[in-house]
């Protein structure tokens, strides 16, 4: 579950990066971007493949298909088996469209990095250390999310505790001030 959450977060973040990039490419007339050379795109493709960053998006279509099943079944429960069969068939036919996503992501890499930087990255990802990084990265993200969640809970508890203490001091001071003003008024 945590891995799926992390993958979805990465996917949504990257989709957020892809959409502006694709929009920029499609709006060439308003704000023309310099064209990407075939060599630049190929280098970006190689880095994209070597980095295996595309695997963060592998769960998108299955997740969308599961949501579609749930939605259609909720609206027509007596057709559950037919719905599952149709959604699975349609989803399998849509697998070939994954290439569009990958091409968009490759363009993001190409727009974000100059060819010299992409070459250095490619060399890293092809190295033993780079391959180890690629294999460990999903685990690192998952573990980092868990550490972040734990820290968030801990710091939230500390904050709430300290705020309670400070608010209690304020209340105590207000009570003391009220008692002092009552004494002076007599």
Secondary structure, DSSP 8 states (H G I E B T S, - for coil): -HHHHHHHHHHHHHHHHHHHHHHHHHTTTTS------HHHHHHHHHHHHHHTGGGGGTHHHHHHHHHHHHHHHHH-GGGHHHHHHHHHHHHHHHGGGHHHHHHHHHHHHHHHS-HHHHHHHHHHHHSHHHHHHHHHHHHHHHHHHHHHHHHHHHHHHHHHHHHHHHHHHHHHHHHHHHHHHHHHH-
